[in-house]
Amino acid sequence: MGEYEAGGEPGGEKRRDLVLLIDPRALDRECLARSLSEQNPAMDIVAVGSANEWRGKHESREPSAVLFIVGSRKIAEPAVSGEIQELARKFEGSPVVVVADTDDLGQILKALDSGARGYIPSNVGVGVAAEAILLARAGGVFVPASGVLAMRDIINSTTNRIAGLGNLFTSREAEVAEALRRGKANKIIAYELQLCESTVKVHIRNIMKKLNATNRTEVAYKIREMLP
Protein backbone atom coordinates (compact mmCIF):
# COMPACT_ATOMS: atom_id res chain seq x y z
CA MET A 1 0.00 0.00 0.00
CA GLY A 2 1.28 3.43 -0.85
CA GLU A 3 2.41 5.93 1.75
CA TYR A 4 0.96 9.06 0.15
CA GLU A 5 -2.23 10.14 -1.52
CA ALA A 6 -2.98 13.08 -3.77
CA GLY A 7 -3.38 16.57 -2.38
CA GLY A 8 -0.97 17.57 0.35
CA GLU A 9 2.76 17.69 1.18
CA PRO A 10 5.82 17.91 -1.12
CA GLY A 11 4.98 17.35 -4.75
CA GLY A 12 1.25 17.82 -4.19
CA GLU A 13 0.88 14.64 -2.13
CA LYS A 14 -0.66 14.15 1.29
CA ARG A 15 0.75 11.79 3.92
CA ARG A 16 -1.76 9.07 4.83
CA ASP A 17 -2.71 8.10 8.36
CA LEU A 18 -1.17 4.83 9.45
CA VAL A 19 -3.08 2.25 11.49
CA LEU A 20 -0.92 -0.42 13.08
CA LEU A 21 -2.54 -3.87 13.33
CA ILE A 22 -0.86 -6.31 15.75
CA ASP A 23 -1.77 -10.00 15.59
CA PRO A 24 0.66 -12.94 15.86
CA ARG A 25 -1.53 -14.95 13.44
CA ALA A 26 -0.23 -14.06 9.99
CA LEU A 27 -3.23 -15.15 7.91
CA ASP A 28 -5.77 -13.52 10.22
CA ARG A 29 -3.97 -10.17 10.35
CA GLU A 30 -3.45 -10.06 6.59
CA CYS A 31 -7.14 -10.78 5.95
CA LEU A 32 -8.29 -8.14 8.45
CA ALA A 33 -5.82 -5.58 7.12
CA ARG A 34 -7.08 -6.09 3.58
CA SER A 35 -10.72 -5.84 4.68
CA LEU A 36 -10.13 -2.63 6.60
CA SER A 37 -8.23 -1.09 3.68
CA GLU A 38 -11.08 -1.92 1.32
CA GLN A 39 -13.60 -0.48 3.80
CA ASN A 40 -11.67 2.78 4.17
CA PRO A 41 -8.97 3.33 1.52
CA ALA A 42 -7.79 6.45 3.39
CA MET A 43 -6.35 4.23 6.12
CA ASP A 44 -2.87 2.84 5.53
CA ILE A 45 -2.97 -0.47 7.42
CA VAL A 46 0.35 -2.03 8.44
CA ALA A 47 -0.04 -5.54 9.87
CA VAL A 48 2.68 -7.04 12.09
CA GLY A 49 3.01 -9.89 14.54
CA SER A 50 4.26 -7.81 17.45
CA ALA A 51 5.31 -4.32 18.54
CA ASN A 52 8.95 -5.39 18.24
CA GLU A 53 8.40 -6.41 14.62
CA TRP A 54 6.96 -2.95 13.97
CA ARG A 55 9.97 -1.23 15.54
CA GLY A 56 12.22 -3.35 13.35
CA LYS A 57 10.66 -1.82 10.25
CA HIS A 58 12.23 1.57 11.09
CA GLU A 59 9.06 3.31 9.91
CA SER A 60 9.34 7.09 10.28
CA ARG A 61 5.62 7.57 10.86
CA GLU A 62 3.93 7.02 14.18
CA PRO A 63 0.59 5.19 13.93
CA SER A 64 -2.56 7.23 14.42
CA ALA A 65 -4.13 4.15 16.06
CA VAL A 66 -3.05 0.67 17.18
CA LEU A 67 -5.38 -2.28 16.66
CA PHE A 68 -4.43 -5.12 19.03
CA ILE A 69 -5.99 -8.52 18.35
CA VAL A 70 -6.31 -10.73 21.45
CA GLY A 71 -8.63 -13.32 19.89
CA SER A 72 -9.99 -15.82 22.40
CA ARG A 73 -7.50 -14.95 25.12
CA LYS A 74 -8.84 -13.61 28.42
CA ILE A 75 -7.94 -9.99 29.12
CA ALA A 76 -8.19 -10.72 32.86
CA GLU A 77 -5.05 -12.83 32.49
CA PRO A 78 -2.03 -10.76 33.63
CA ALA A 79 -0.06 -11.54 30.47
CA VAL A 80 -2.79 -10.17 28.20
CA SER A 81 -3.67 -7.09 30.26
CA GLY A 82 0.07 -6.48 30.60
CA GLU A 83 0.45 -6.47 26.80
CA ILE A 84 -2.30 -3.86 26.52
CA GLN A 85 -0.67 -1.71 29.19
CA GLU A 86 2.69 -1.99 27.46
CA LEU A 87 1.22 -1.00 24.09
CA ALA A 88 -0.54 1.99 25.67
CA ARG A 89 2.80 3.02 27.16
CA LYS A 90 4.86 2.48 23.99
CA PHE A 91 2.35 4.26 21.76
CA GLU A 92 1.43 6.97 24.22
CA GLY A 93 0.17 9.33 21.52
CA SER A 94 -1.83 6.67 19.66
CA PRO A 95 -5.07 5.10 20.95
CA VAL A 96 -4.96 1.33 21.42
CA VAL A 97 -8.12 -0.50 20.31
CA VAL A 98 -8.60 -4.12 21.36
CA VAL A 99 -10.31 -6.75 19.19
CA ALA A 100 -11.51 -9.88 21.02
CA ASP A 101 -13.78 -12.84 20.42
CA THR A 102 -16.26 -11.94 23.18
CA ASP A 103 -18.39 -8.95 24.15
CA ASP A 104 -18.37 -9.89 27.84
CA LEU A 105 -18.68 -6.74 29.99
CA GLY A 106 -15.89 -7.85 32.33
CA GLN A 107 -13.51 -8.20 29.39
CA ILE A 108 -14.47 -4.77 28.06
CA LEU A 109 -13.94 -3.04 31.40
CA LYS A 110 -10.61 -4.80 31.97
CA ALA A 111 -9.37 -3.73 28.53
CA LEU A 112 -10.32 -0.10 29.17
CA ASP A 113 -8.80 -0.25 32.65
CA SER A 114 -5.56 -1.53 31.07
CA GLY A 115 -5.32 1.52 28.84
CA ALA A 116 -7.31 0.61 25.73
CA ARG A 117 -9.34 3.38 24.08
CA GLY A 118 -11.79 1.05 22.42
CA TYR A 119 -13.05 -2.54 22.36
CA ILE A 120 -14.28 -4.32 19.23
CA PRO A 121 -15.88 -7.77 19.54
CA SER A 122 -15.11 -9.98 16.55
CA ASN A 123 -18.81 -10.58 15.91
CA VAL A 124 -19.27 -7.09 14.41
CA GLY A 125 -18.80 -6.24 10.75
CA VAL A 126 -15.69 -4.69 9.29
CA GLY A 127 -17.57 -1.41 8.77
CA VAL A 128 -18.17 -1.11 12.52
CA ALA A 129 -14.52 -1.91 13.19
CA ALA A 130 -13.42 0.84 10.80
CA GLU A 131 -15.75 3.34 12.48
CA ALA A 132 -14.40 2.33 15.90
CA ILE A 133 -10.85 3.08 14.74
CA LEU A 134 -11.91 6.48 13.43
CA LEU A 135 -13.66 7.26 16.71
CA ALA A 136 -10.56 6.35 18.73
CA ARG A 137 -8.37 8.50 16.46
CA ALA A 138 -10.75 11.41 17.07
CA GLY A 139 -10.35 11.04 20.85
CA GLY A 140 -13.47 8.98 21.58
CA VAL A 141 -13.84 5.59 23.22
CA PHE A 142 -15.71 2.81 21.40
CA VAL A 143 -17.51 0.01 23.23
CA PRO A 144 -20.08 -2.34 21.69
CA ALA A 145 -23.77 -1.67 22.28
CA SER A 146 -24.07 -5.02 24.08
CA GLY A 147 -21.59 -3.80 26.69
CA VAL A 148 -23.48 -0.55 27.23
CA LEU A 149 -26.76 -2.46 27.66
CA ALA A 150 -25.16 -4.88 30.12
CA MET A 151 -23.84 -1.97 32.17
CA ARG A 152 -27.28 -0.34 32.14
CA ASP A 153 -28.88 -3.54 33.40
CA ILE A 154 -26.37 -3.81 36.23
CA ILE A 155 -26.90 -0.19 37.25
CA ASN A 156 -30.69 -0.57 37.13
CA SER A 157 -30.56 -3.80 39.10
CA THR A 158 -28.40 -2.25 41.82
CA THR A 159 -30.60 0.86 41.95
CA ASN A 160 -33.74 -1.25 42.31
CA ARG A 161 -32.20 -3.32 45.09
CA ILE A 162 -31.18 -0.18 47.00
CA ALA A 163 -34.65 1.30 46.49
CA GLY A 164 -36.18 -1.90 47.84
CA LEU A 165 -34.28 -1.44 51.11
CA GLY A 166 -35.50 2.13 51.50
CA ASN A 167 -38.44 1.24 53.75
CA LEU A 168 -36.11 -0.11 56.43
CA PHE A 169 -32.89 1.87 56.03
CA THR A 170 -31.86 5.44 55.31
CA SER A 171 -30.53 6.00 51.78
CA ARG A 172 -26.93 5.78 52.98
CA GLU A 173 -27.60 2.69 55.07
CA ALA A 174 -29.23 1.09 52.03
CA GLU A 175 -26.08 1.72 49.98
CA VAL A 176 -23.90 0.22 52.72
CA ALA A 177 -26.28 -2.73 53.08
CA GLU A 178 -26.08 -3.42 49.35
CA ALA A 179 -22.28 -3.33 49.57
CA LEU A 180 -22.38 -5.79 52.47
CA ARG A 181 -24.64 -8.06 50.43
CA ARG A 182 -21.94 -8.07 47.76
CA GLY A 183 -19.30 -9.02 50.34
CA LYS A 184 -17.27 -5.82 50.19
CA ALA A 185 -14.83 -4.89 52.96
CA ASN A 186 -15.23 -1.71 55.02
CA LYS A 187 -12.29 0.00 53.32
CA ILE A 188 -13.75 -0.64 49.88
CA ILE A 189 -17.20 0.56 50.96
CA ALA A 190 -15.68 3.73 52.43
CA TYR A 191 -13.73 4.40 49.23
CA GLU A 192 -16.65 3.78 46.87
CA LEU A 193 -19.15 5.80 48.92
CA GLN A 194 -16.59 8.50 49.81
CA LEU A 195 -17.07 7.99 53.54
CA CYS A 196 -14.73 7.65 56.49
CA GLU A 197 -14.24 4.03 57.52
CA SER A 198 -15.50 4.92 61.01
CA THR A 199 -18.73 6.22 59.44
CA VAL A 200 -19.15 2.97 57.55
CA LYS A 201 -18.82 1.07 60.83
CA VAL A 202 -21.56 3.22 62.39
CA HIS A 203 -23.87 2.47 59.45
CA ILE A 204 -23.11 -1.25 59.75
CA ARG A 205 -23.95 -1.22 63.47
CA ASN A 206 -27.27 0.47 62.70
CA ILE A 207 -28.01 -2.03 59.93
CA MET A 208 -27.21 -4.98 62.24
CA LYS A 209 -29.47 -3.52 64.91
CA LYS A 210 -32.39 -3.04 62.49
CA LEU A 211 -31.99 -6.57 61.14
CA ASN A 212 -31.32 -8.09 64.58
CA ALA A 213 -28.16 -9.58 63.09
CA THR A 214 -25.00 -10.46 65.01
CA ASN A 215 -22.42 -10.32 62.23
CA ARG A 216 -21.79 -9.26 58.62
CA THR A 217 -22.54 -12.70 57.21
CA GLU A 218 -25.96 -12.70 58.82
CA VAL A 219 -26.59 -9.18 57.50
CA ALA A 220 -25.76 -10.29 53.95
CA TYR A 221 -27.98 -13.38 54.28
CA LYS A 222 -30.97 -11.44 55.62
CA ILE A 223 -30.66 -8.76 52.92
CA ARG A 224 -30.65 -11.44 50.21
CA GLU A 225 -33.77 -12.91 51.76
CA MET A 226 -35.46 -9.48 51.69
CA LEU A 227 -34.79 -8.82 48.03
CA PRO A 228 -36.63 -10.36 45.06
C-alpha positions in Angstrom: 0.0 0.0 0.0 1.3 3.4 -0.9 2.4 5.9 1.8 1.0 9.1 0.2 -2.2 10.1 -1.5 -3.0 13.1 -3.8 -3.4 16.6 -2.4 -1.0 17.6 0.4 2.8 17.7 1.2 5.8 17.9 -1.1 5.0 17.4 -4.7 1.3 17.8 -4.2 0.9 14.6 -2.1 -0.7 14.2 1.3 0.7 11.8 3.9 -1.8 9.1 4.8 -2.7 8.1 8.4 -1.2 4.8 9.4 -3.1 2.2 11.5 -0.9 -0.4 13.1 -2.5 -3.9 13.3 -0.9 -6.3 15.7 -1.8 -10.0 15.6 0.7 -12.9 15.9 -1.5 -14.9 13.4 -0.2 -14.1 10.0 -3.2 -15.1 7.9 -5.8 -13.5 10.2 -4.0 -10.2 10.3 -3.4 -10.1 6.6 -7.1 -10.8 6.0 -8.3 -8.1 8.4 -5.8 -5.6 7.1 -7.1 -6.1 3.6 -10.7 -5.8 4.7 -10.1 -2.6 6.6 -8.2 -1.1 3.7 -11.1 -1.9 1.3 -13.6 -0.5 3.8 -11.7 2.8 4.2 -9.0 3.3 1.5 -7.8 6.4 3.4 -6.3 4.2 6.1 -2.9 2.8 5.5 -3.0 -0.5 7.4 0.4 -2.0 8.4 0.0 -5.5 9.9 2.7 -7.0 12.1 3.0 -9.9 14.5 4.3 -7.8 17.5 5.3 -4.3 18.5 8.9 -5.4 18.2 8.4 -6.4 14.6 7.0 -2.9 14.0 10.0 -1.2 15.5 12.2 -3.3 13.3 10.7 -1.8 10.2 12.2 1.6 11.1 9.1 3.3 9.9 9.3 7.1 10.3 5.6 7.6 10.9 3.9 7.0 14.2 0.6 5.2 13.9 -2.6 7.2 14.4 -4.1 4.1 16.1 -3.0 0.7 17.2 -5.4 -2.3 16.7 -4.4 -5.1 19.0 -6.0 -8.5 18.3 -6.3 -10.7 21.4 -8.6 -13.3 19.9 -10.0 -15.8 22.4 -7.5 -15.0 25.1 -8.8 -13.6 28.4 -7.9 -10.0 29.1 -8.2 -10.7 32.9 -5.0 -12.8 32.5 -2.0 -10.8 33.6 -0.1 -11.5 30.5 -2.8 -10.2 28.2 -3.7 -7.1 30.3 0.1 -6.5 30.6 0.4 -6.5 26.8 -2.3 -3.9 26.5 -0.7 -1.7 29.2 2.7 -2.0 27.5 1.2 -1.0 24.1 -0.5 2.0 25.7 2.8 3.0 27.2 4.9 2.5 24.0 2.4 4.3 21.8 1.4 7.0 24.2 0.2 9.3 21.5 -1.8 6.7 19.7 -5.1 5.1 20.9 -5.0 1.3 21.4 -8.1 -0.5 20.3 -8.6 -4.1 21.4 -10.3 -6.8 19.2 -11.5 -9.9 21.0 -13.8 -12.8 20.4 -16.3 -11.9 23.2 -18.4 -8.9 24.1 -18.4 -9.9 27.8 -18.7 -6.7 30.0 -15.9 -7.8 32.3 -13.5 -8.2 29.4 -14.5 -4.8 28.1 -13.9 -3.0 31.4 -10.6 -4.8 32.0 -9.4 -3.7 28.5 -10.3 -0.1 29.2 -8.8 -0.3 32.7 -5.6 -1.5 31.1 -5.3 1.5 28.8 -7.3 0.6 25.7 -9.3 3.4 24.1 -11.8 1.0 22.4 -13.0 -2.5 22.4 -14.3 -4.3 19.2 -15.9 -7.8 19.5 -15.1 -10.0 16.5 -18.8 -10.6 15.9 -19.3 -7.1 14.4 -18.8 -6.2 10.8 -15.7 -4.7 9.3 -17.6 -1.4 8.8 -18.2 -1.1 12.5 -14.5 -1.9 13.2 -13.4 0.8 10.8 -15.7 3.3 12.5 -14.4 2.3 15.9 -10.9 3.1 14.7 -11.9 6.5 13.4 -13.7 7.3 16.7 -10.6 6.3 18.7 -8.4 8.5 16.5 -10.8 11.4 17.1 -10.4 11.0 20.8 -13.5 9.0 21.6 -13.8 5.6 23.2 -15.7 2.8 21.4 -17.5 0.0 23.2 -20.1 -2.3 21.7 -23.8 -1.7 22.3 -24.1 -5.0 24.1 -21.6 -3.8 26.7 -23.5 -0.5 27.2 -26.8 -2.5 27.7 -25.2 -4.9 30.1 -23.8 -2.0 32.2 -27.3 -0.3 32.1 -28.9 -3.5 33.4 -26.4 -3.8 36.2 -26.9 -0.2 37.3 -30.7 -0.6 37.1 -30.6 -3.8 39.1 -28.4 -2.2 41.8 -30.6 0.9 41.9 -33.7 -1.3 42.3 -32.2 -3.3 45.1 -31.2 -0.2 47.0 -34.6 1.3 46.5 -36.2 -1.9 47.8 -34.3 -1.4 51.1 -35.5 2.1 51.5 -38.4 1.2 53.8 -36.1 -0.1 56.4 -32.9 1.9 56.0 -31.9 5.4 55.3 -30.5 6.0 51.8 -26.9 5.8 53.0 -27.6 2.7 55.1 -29.2 1.1 52.0 -26.1 1.7 50.0 -23.9 0.2 52.7 -26.3 -2.7 53.1 -26.1 -3.4 49.4 -22.3 -3.3 49.6 -22.4 -5.8 52.5 -24.6 -8.1 50.4 -21.9 -8.1 47.8 -19.3 -9.0 50.3 -17.3 -5.8 50.2 -14.8 -4.9 53.0 -15.2 -1.7 55.0 -12.3 0.0 53.3 -13.8 -0.6 49.9 -17.2 0.6 51.0 -15.7 3.7 52.4 -13.7 4.4 49.2 -16.6 3.8 46.9 -19.2 5.8 48.9 -16.6 8.5 49.8 -17.1 8.0 53.5 -14.7 7.6 56.5 -14.2 4.0 57.5 -15.5 4.9 61.0 -18.7 6.2 59.4 -19.2 3.0 57.5 -18.8 1.1 60.8 -21.6 3.2 62.4 -23.9 2.5 59.5 -23.1 -1.2 59.8 -24.0 -1.2 63.5 -27.3 0.5 62.7 -28.0 -2.0 59.9 -27.2 -5.0 62.2 -29.5 -3.5 64.9 -32.4 -3.0 62.5 -32.0 -6.6 61.1 -31.3 -8.1 64.6 -28.2 -9.6 63.1 -25.0 -10.5 65.0 -22.4 -10.3 62.2 -21.8 -9.3 58.6 -22.5 -12.7 57.2 -26.0 -12.7 58.8 -26.6 -9.2 57.5 -25.8 -10.3 53.9 -28.0 -13.4 54.3 -31.0 -11.4 55.6 -30.7 -8.8 52.9 -30.6 -11.4 50.2 -33.8 -12.9 51.8 -35.5 -9.5 51.7 -34.8 -8.8 48.0 -36.6 -10.4 45.1 
